[in-house]
Amino acid sequence: MQIAAIFFTLAIFILVAMYLYAPFMERRARRVTEEEHELSALLAERDRVVNALQELDFDFRLGKIPEEDYPGQRAGLLQKGADILRKIDTLSPQVVPAQNEEARLEKAIAARRADTSAANPQPQGLSDDDIEAMISSRRKSRKEKAGGFCPKCGKPVMTTDRFCPSCGKSLT
């Protein structure tokens, strides 16, 4: 009777082990081809160019970039983006009708702007003075005041902190 129990337990153990090991047997190591790797790199580069164009447009609207430099910089980034889109098209032909690469890049920038503006809505009709007044009233209403920075790690601490919240150094 005891031998039957041992064999039964051993059989259950083997079945459980096979069940747990089955996903590892089925999962084949998928090798990434050079073409897929290059396509991924190109898509990442396209995203960087779109972000650079957004930042360039934003900086121009703020007046950080002179008017005479802006068209040349923007044209250079658009050309770089168009070249990247051409390379992407050669690696992954699409069924979509051919568009001008610069128009596609502009479309991607507009979509990204719409995403960021939806994520960060700004109050309309407020002047800079109104916003500054709101900021100063918010700062006055805060109960805890900044107490500087931790002498050990450099992270900001509050005046009510006895120890640094990041590294734990005593502040007294």
Secondary structure, DSSP 8 states (H G I E B T S, - for coil): -HHHHHHHHHHHHHHHHHHHHHHHHH-------HHHHHHHHHHHHHHHHHHHHHHHHHHHHHT-S-TTTHHHHHHHHHHHHHHHHHHHHHHS--SS----HHHHHHHHHHHHHHHHHHHS---TT--HHHHHHHHHHHHHH-SS-EEEE-TTT--EEETT-SB-TTT--B--
